[in-house]
Structure formats: structure tokens, C-alpha cells
């Protein structure tokens, strides 16, 4: 279990660095680029990320198969070879689609002729960037399967920092989407090369296309594709859709709000992502008792952490936005951001169930739930945004409540029963604390800071008491103490 704890620790360290960078670069980018140009840059990035639907969820597939143990485990070289053989033609196909649609996309956003021409040219570099982005998911998935999270997530962080820093510098010198997209191509290519060099140090790789392995991975990829599509629709296409319906400036605001709320899901993911290889291993060993116990402990841990963070964000959102961006920005968008945070709680706390079911091989059910919920949310976004503007777009995210079905499915899958009291207890903090905070924020003004401060302190104290009682937390703290003891003795 210690190696899983170490992977989680690495994830949280990198997440902390990523969050600091996000806070700094977002405020700086909005000031340097302006709301309209920032919105176009966000849409350009979202198109690249949305193209990831063509990856067929290959990173997850590689992670799943490379983490299996026993006689039926597939050699790493065959898994990597099959991954490349599947993704290279998919990447070329998606790149061609973007090239064919680039003029249509640029026209839909309703910007002036010069920016429209820039966007059309920039999409050429975006289309080429698809190839290294796709191929990079193969070594990335393998590193996660071996719990080398510090390498996989570290490269992702480096790519993100380089991409956004370069974009802001280019915008400060000469705002030009073409140069920014060209820089993105260079960064994506460098990220793939680094990931592949790391894997080559771990695997004696020779290109070996095994038809049985290819068939097995493709069989898994059908539902993995649906799951990947759902995730990308929810996290990236929604921003493009807001741009089409409400314009680039609104897309920029919506992007900032969802990016803030997405931090909750990322916080949860740093702990829950290791459940995929863990559940895969325990499932292959048919050790449902240990898997169920760990799932409940992890769900409670994530629930407490997400509940506290979401509650504090909701309570202090107006003050955070006023300091971070501007008082006017806070006055216009604080309520919208609070609604988005509430919605992303569901996306965050369902991750323990999602990863557990994936590790158990129940990808069909998870993918169907995910795609159905995402399509429902996007349909709601289109109609609500058309009628109610940004608030309607924010409210549509609340439909992601149906993702809680992931967690609810795990209980009967592992115990053949549905313990209602356990379900309520495992999710009480995650759902209860933010609702209390939302009620308090609606009943108070920014000047009532003392009331908010008292509520915040009470939430943190109560949560700390319950968090320390979790067996999972105690085991982690013991591991840290032992590691420190060993280092001190050395």
C-alpha cells in the first residue's frame, strides 16, 4: 500500500504547483489578452483538447492492461506497440477533420475578419498538434500503471506551464493566434518525446504488433471511447458551445469558472486515480473485501476534503475574485461561479466509484452513464444559456448529479447488498457542507465577514476531527513518520 500512498503524495505536490501557476497565469492572461482575445485562446485550446475524443481512452486502456498481474498479464512492449498502432491512424484522421472544418469554426464565433483569419490559420498548427498529443497518451498511461505518477503528471505540468507562459509572452509582444498555436505544437511535441524517453528507460521496447493484444485492447476501447467522449464533452466542448451561443468573452468567463471548479475534481483525482491499478490488481486476485474497505475509506476521505474546499470557495468566492481579478469581475460573476462549484462537487466525489469500476472492468456501465449524463448536460446548456445567459450555462452543470451512480454501483458490486446508512455516511460531508455554505453566502453580504469566518472555522474543525479518525489517513501518516525516521537515521 505504501507505493500507492507515495503516488498520491506526488500527485498532490504537483497539483499544488499547478494550482499556484493557474491562479497566477489566469489573472495575468486576462489582463494581457483582454476578455475577447482570451476567450479565443481558450476556445483554440478547447478544440485541441476536444479532439482527444479520438484517443479512444487509450491512456486508460494502457493503464488498465499494464497494471494487471498473473499469468494472463500482457508484456509491456506488446501493450505499447498496440497503443501506437491504434492511435497513429486515429490522430491523422482527427487532424484531417480539423483542417477541413477550420474555416467553418472560425466563421461561427462572429469575430472580425482579421481575428477570423488568424483563427483559421492557427487551426492548422492545432491540427498537427493532435499527433504528438495522441501518441503521448501511450507512455503516459504506462507510467501511471507503474505508479510513476511523478513522471507522468510532472510532464503534463511542464507542458501546461510552457504552453500558457509562452502564450502570454507572445500576446504581450504581438497578440497573434497563429504564433501561439505554433508554440503549442512545439510544446506538445516536446512533451511526447520526454514521456517516451522515460518509458524507454523502463521497458526493453521493440515494436511488436500482436493481433490478439490489438483485438483485446480494441474490444476494450469501444466503451472507453464513449467514456473519453463524455469526459471531453463535459470539460471542453461545453466551452466551445458557450462561445457559439454567447460569444468569446462569455466563453472566457465560463472557462475561468469551470477551471476554478475543476480544481475540486483534480484534488479528488490525485487520490482516486490510483484506484484504477489498485482495483485492477485486487479484482484479478478476487479480493473484494480489501477493495470494498479501501473504496469506502477513500470515498469518505475525498468527501471530507472536497466538502471543505467547496464550502470555503462558495463562502468566499466574491472576495477571492475581487482580489484575484477585479472587484467588478467579482460583482458580475461571483454567483455564477458559486453555482458551478456546487455542480462540480458531483463530478469530484464520483471519481472513487468511477476508478474502482474501471479497475473491475465494468467500463460498459460507466461509459454509458457518463455519455448519457454529458449529453443531457450539453443539451441543457444550449437551451438554458440561450435563455438565461451565463447563469443558465452554469446551472446546466448541476445535471452532472447523475454521475453519483458510479459510487452507488460499487456497493452492490462488491457486497451484493446496498447499505443505505453506509452510503449516506460516506457522502454526507461532500454534499452537506457546500449546501450550508451556499445558504450562508446567500443570506450574508461581503461585509458580514465575521459570520463567514466563524462558519469557515467550524467547518474546518469538525472536518479535521473526522478526517484524523479515518484509517486511511492514519496509515498514510504512519508511512510519512516511518519515511522521516529512516531519512533522519541515515
ChimeraX attribute file (.defattr): number of C-alpha atoms within 10 A of each C-alpha:
attribute: neighborCount
match mode: 1-to-1
recipient: residues
	/A:1	9
	/A:2	11
	/A:3	12
	/A:4	18
	/A:5	20
	/A:6	18
	/A:7	20
	/A:8	21
	/A:9	18
	/A:10	19
	/A:11	24
	/A:12	19
	/A:13	13
	/A:14	17
	/A:15	20
	/A:16	12
	/A:17	11
	/A:18	18
	/A:19	14
	/A:20	10
	/A:21	16
	/A:22	19
	/A:23	13
	/A:24	12
	/A:25	16
	/A:26	18
	/A:27	15
	/A:28	16
	/A:29	21
	/A:30	19
	/A:31	14
	/A:32	18
	/A:33	19
	/A:34	14
	/A:35	18
	/A:36	18
	/A:37	22
	/A:38	24
	/A:39	26
	/A:40	26
	/A:41	23
	/A:42	21
	/A:43	27
	/A:44	21
	/A:45	19
	/A:46	20
	/A:47	20
	/A:48	23
	/A:49	18
	/A:50	22
	/A:51	24
	/A:52	24
	/A:53	22
	/A:54	21
	/A:55	26
	/A:56	24
	/A:57	26
	/A:58	28
	/A:59	24
	/A:60	26
	/A:61	24
	/A:62	25
	/A:63	26
	/A:64	26
	/A:65	24
	/A:66	25
	/A:67	25
	/A:68	22
	/A:69	14
	/A:70	9
	/A:71	6
	/A:72	8
	/A:73	11
	/A:74	15
	/A:75	12
	/A:76	18
	/A:77	18
	/A:78	20
	/A:79	25
	/A:80	23
	/A:81	19
	/A:82	26
	/A:83	27
	/A:84	20
	/A:85	16
	/A:86	18
	/A:87	22
	/A:88	16
	/A:89	13
	/A:90	21
	/A:91	24
	/A:92	16
	/A:93	15
	/A:94	21
	/A:95	23
	/A:96	16
	/A:97	13
	/A:98	21
	/A:99	17
	/A:100	14
	/A:101	12
	/A:102	19
	/A:103	16
	/A:104	11
	/A:105	18
	/A:106	22
	/A:107	16
	/A:108	13
	/A:109	20
	/A:110	14
	/A:111	17
	/A:112	9
	/A:113	11
	/A:114	9
	/A:115	16
	/A:116	20
	/A:117	16
	/A:118	15
	/A:119	26
	/A:120	21
	/A:121	20
	/A:122	21
	/A:123	28
	/A:124	19
	/A:125	22
	/A:126	27
	/A:127	25
	/A:128	24
	/A:129	23
	/A:130	29
	/A:131	23
	/A:132	20
	/A:133	22
	/A:134	28
	/A:135	26
	/A:136	24
	/A:137	27
	/A:138	29
	/A:139	26
	/A:140	27
	/A:141	27
	/A:142	27
	/A:143	26
	/A:144	26
	/A:145	24
	/A:146	16
	/A:147	24
	/A:148	18
	/A:149	26
	/A:150	20
	/A:151	19
	/A:152	24
	/A:153	19
	/A:154	19
	/A:155	18
	/A:156	19
	/A:157	18
	/A:158	14
	/A:159	20
	/A:160	19
	/A:161	17
	/A:162	16
	/A:163	20
	/A:164	20
	/A:165	16
	/A:166	17
	/A:167	24
	/A:168	22
	/A:169	14
	/A:170	18
	/A:171	20
	/A:172	14
	/A:173	10
	/A:174	10
	/A:175	16
	/A:176	18
	/A:177	25
	/A:178	19
	/A:179	19
	/A:180	23
	/A:181	27
	/A:182	19
	/A:183	20
	/A:184	25
	/A:185	22
	/A:186	16
	/A:187	21
	/A:188	23
	/A:189	19
	/A:190	16
	/A:191	21
	/A:192	23
	/A:193	14
	/A:194	15
	/A:195	23
	/A:196	17
	/A:197	11
	/A:198	15
	/A:199	19
	/A:200	11
	/A:201	9
	/A:202	11
	/A:203	12
	/A:204	9
	/A:205	14
	/A:206	10
	/A:207	13
	/A:208	13
	/A:209	17
	/A:210	14
	/A:211	11
	/A:212	11
	/A:213	18
	/A:214	18
	/A:215	12
	/A:216	13
	/A:217	21
	/A:218	19
	/A:219	11
	/A:220	21
	/A:221	21
	/A:222	15
	/A:223	21
	/A:224	27
	/A:225	21
	/A:226	23
	/A:227	26
	/A:228	25
	/A:229	25
	/A:230	22
	/A:231	20
	/A:232	20
	/A:233	22
	/A:234	22
	/A:235	17
	/A:236	22
	/A:237	21
	/A:238	26
	/A:239	26
	/A:240	27
	/A:241	20
	/A:242	27
	/A:243	24
	/A:244	19
	/A:245	20
	/A:246	18
	/A:247	19
	/A:248	26
	/A:249	18
	/A:250	20
	/A:251	27
	/A:252	26
	/A:253	24
	/A:254	25
	/A:255	24
	/A:256	19
	/A:257	20
	/A:258	22
	/A:259	17
	/A:260	19
	/A:261	24
	/A:262	19
	/A:263	21
	/A:264	24
	/A:265	22
	/A:266	19
	/A:267	19
	/A:268	26
	/A:269	23
	/A:270	21
	/A:271	22
	/A:272	26
	/A:273	23
	/A:274	25
	/A:275	27
	/A:276	26
	/A:277	27
	/A:278	25
	/A:279	29
	/A:280	26
	/A:281	20
	/A:282	21
	/A:283	20
	/A:284	17
	/A:285	12
	/A:286	13
	/A:287	13
	/A:288	17
	/A:289	12
	/A:290	13
	/A:291	21
	/A:292	19
	/A:293	12
	/A:294	19
	/A:295	23
	/A:296	22
	/A:297	18
	/A:298	25
	/A:299	24
	/A:300	25
	/A:301	26
	/A:302	30
	/A:303	27
	/A:304	27
	/A:305	21
	/A:306	27
	/A:307	29
	/A:308	24
	/A:309	21
	/A:310	26
	/A:311	30
	/A:312	22
	/A:313	22
	/A:314	28
	/A:315	27
	/A:316	19
	/A:317	21
	/A:318	26
	/A:319	17
	/A:320	16
	/A:321	20
	/A:322	15
	/A:323	11
	/A:324	16
	/A:325	17
	/A:326	14
	/A:327	14
	/A:328	12
	/A:329	15
	/A:330	20
	/A:331	13
	/A:332	12
	/A:333	18
	/A:334	20
	/A:335	19
	/A:336	20
	/A:337	27
	/A:338	25
	/A:339	22
	/A:340	25
	/A:341	29
	/A:342	24
	/A:343	21
	/A:344	23
	/A:345	27
	/A:346	23
	/A:347	23
	/A:348	26
	/A:349	33
	/A:350	26
	/A:351	26
	/A:352	29
	/A:353	27
	/A:354	27
	/A:355	28
	/A:356	28
	/A:357	25
	/A:358	24
	/A:359	27
	/A:360	26
	/A:361	18
	/A:362	15
	/A:363	21
	/A:364	16
	/A:365	16
	/A:366	23
	/A:367	23
	/A:368	16
	/A:369	19
	/A:370	24
	/A:371	22
	/A:372	15
	/A:373	19
	/A:374	26
	/A:375	15
	/A:376	16
	/A:377	22
	/A:378	21
	/A:379	14
	/A:380	19
	/A:381	27
	/A:382	20
	/A:383	15
	/A:384	18
	/A:385	21
	/A:386	15
	/A:387	12
	/A:388	13
	/A:389	17
	/A:390	22
	/A:391	19
	/A:392	19
	/A:393	30
	/A:394	25
	/A:395	20
	/A:396	23
	/A:397	26
	/A:398	20
	/A:399	17
	/A:400	19
	/A:401	16
	/A:402	17
	/A:403	23
	/A:404	20
	/A:405	16
	/A:406	23
	/A:407	23
	/A:408	16
	/A:409	16
	/A:410	22
	/A:411	20
	/A:412	11
	/A:413	15
	/A:414	19
	/A:415	12
	/A:416	9
	/A:417	10
	/A:418	15
	/A:419	12
	/A:420	11
	/A:421	8
	/A:422	12
	/A:423	16
	/A:424	11
	/A:425	14
	/A:426	21
	/A:427	22
	/A:428	15
	/A:429	23
	/A:430	27
	/A:431	20
	/A:432	15
	/A:433	21
	/A:434	26
	/A:435	17
	/A:436	15
	/A:437	25
	/A:438	20
	/A:439	12
	/A:440	17
	/A:441	22
	/A:442	11
	/A:443	9
	/A:444	13
	/A:445	12
	/A:446	14
	/A:447	8
	/A:448	11
	/A:449	14
	/A:450	10
	/A:451	14
	/A:452	20
	/A:453	14
	/A:454	10
	/A:455	17
	/A:456	17
	/A:457	12
	/A:458	12
	/A:459	21
	/A:460	17
	/A:461	11
	/A:462	12
	/A:463	17
	/A:464	14
	/A:465	10
	/A:466	13
	/A:467	19
	/A:468	13
	/A:469	10
	/A:470	14
	/A:471	14
	/A:472	19
	/A:473	16
	/A:474	13
	/A:475	14
	/A:476	18
	/A:477	14
	/A:478	12
	/A:479	16
	/A:480	16
	/A:481	12
	/A:482	12
	/A:483	11
	/A:484	12
	/A:485	11
	/A:486	10
	/A:487	9
	/A:488	8
	/A:489	6
	/A:490	6
